[in-house]
Amino acid sequence: MDLRPFIIRFRERFAEVEAQLSAPDAFAVAQRGQELTREHSRLKDLVAQGDAYEKAVIELAENRGLVASEPTGSELAVMAAEEIVRLGAAETRLAMRLREGIVPPDPSDSRNCILELRGAAGGAESALFAADLLRMYQRYAETQGWKFEVLDASASDLGGYKDATVSVTGQDVYKRLRYESGVHRVQRVPATEAQGRIHTSTVTVAVMPEAQEVDVVIKPEDLEINVCRAGGHGGQGVNTTDSAVRIFHKPTGTEVRCQDERSQIKNKAKAMMVLRSRLLDAKVAEEHAKYAAERKSQVGTGERSEKSRTYNFPQNRVSDHRIDLTLYNLSAVIDGDLDPVIDPLMAGATQRKLDELKL
């Protein structure tokens, strides 16, 4: 795919947006000004990547010429060969970013997200693996400079989680985490297994873009709000006041709990944020008032036979079944190094969109 026409188009549009932003009435309509600012930021990044891509292509050609013209094994030929490896990786990475830029951006990509994990098949081992996944996402968020906040969690007896709801905020959060939705299957010897047998368990993960107030209309009369004492482990005062908040949305049967904060007001605000995101998720999927059906379409029933990704500990293997990706670096992935998994998923999604656009 020849990317040069698109790079030229990015530069031309970037110049147009800069001119529009310089106009005296650029922010006369606040929403329009914000849209131009976001597009300017996106195009500025694409233009820089386009410049870097063209430079890498030129330098690759030069180094390949050196390898072809110099005696085999000569110092110059060896140095050129090393540069070819480095530049080839850079060209591939930049080409992927530019292809992503060709596809019209999803407005949800720049949003924060709500992450929900639920233990499914496997009982206690499933809950333990849910805790492992929660730590994996937390460590990945730290590497990305994102804020990771547990809003609500139900602990299991052995230190795992029956379910957990998390808020992740930062740049391009939903864009990078959206493909984590699905059934995550683990194959390993559980800590509870006395005979050393490998068990298979599953955890369902749902990723939803954080909704804004304008996305969904929630009528006060449709809500049933209760307060109760926060449960679980906590410091002085956490479990002694009625600070936990439960919100029930009557039209859809959606229930949300939040007990992270000591303040009832803060917990209510966070619970409303989760509720909006759930309702938006259902709205986008054209499943109004049927969040449970949307969750099922996203994560299935959680049975062992359903799987988006498998984590095989004996083989140190991670397999994503949606794109036939297999990596033998499970220890790094479970420790938060998710880019080697997420990047191919994003590239696959971009290619499908390009195919639909016939580009």
Secondary structure, DSSP 4 states (H G I P E B T S, - for coil): ---HHHHHHHHHHHHHHHHHHHSTTTTSSHHHHHHHHHHHHHHHHHHHHHHHHHHHHHHHHHHHHHHHHSPTT-HHHHHHHHHHHHHHHHHHHHHHHHHHHHSPPPTTTTS-EEEEEEE-TTTHHHHHHHHHHHHHHHHHHHHHT-EEEEEEEEE-TTS-EEEEEEEEESTTHHHHHGGG-EEEEEEE--TT-SS---EEEEEEEEEEEPPPTTTS---GGGEEEEEE---SS--TTTSSSS-EEEEEETTTTEEEEE-SSS-HHHHHHHHHHHHHHHHHHHHHTT-TT-HHHHHHHHHTT--TT--SEEEETTTTEEEETTTTEEES-HHHHHTT--HHHHHHHHHHHHHHHHHHTT-
